[in-house]
Amino acid sequence: MANAVAFLLTVIWSFTFNRFWTFKVRGAFSTKQYSKFLLVSCVGLTLSSGLLYIAVDRLGLFDILAKFLVAIIVMMWNFNANKFWTFKSAVKLV
C-alpha cells in the first residue's frame, strides 16, 4: 500500500513540475493531460520492471549497472512520450 501511495504522489509531483517547468504549459489543470501523464508513468514503471528482470535475471548484469541503464532508457521513454503525446498541443516542437 505504501509503495502505491508513494508512486501516486510521485506522479502528481512529477506532473506538476513537468507541466510548468519542463514543458512550460500554462492554463487551467487538464484532466486529459494528467490521465495521459499517469498512463505514460505506468508504462514507464512496467518497462522498468521488465527491463530490470531481463538485464539482471536473464543477462546476468550487476543489479546497480542494470538499474542505471534501465533508468536512462525509461527516462528517455517518459520524456519523449510526454513531449510528443501528453503535452503535444502545448509544446513548441523545434
Salt bridges, closest charged atoms under 4 A:
none
